[in-house]
Amino acid sequence: MFLSWCAEKAKIGEDIFKCVALCDDSVKDFKSQNRWHDAKGYTPQVGDIIYFKYGSNLSKTTDHIGIVY
């Protein structure tokens, strides 16, 4: 939710970063826009939004989100 708030304050717009509460929903949105890069073979750049997976909960794609700085 914090990154959604940041996007709203930066006036980025829902077409670039939708306001969602679940990381998995955000991942689906990035994939549907062909803006998703798998970790393998991609080096994150400053400003990229990155997703993390913790633990063994296989029903979730991601658990946390961050910004590369």
Secondary structure by P-SEA (a helix, b strand, c coil): caaaaaaaaaccccccccccccaaaaaaaaaaaccccccccccccccbbbbbbcccccccccccccccc
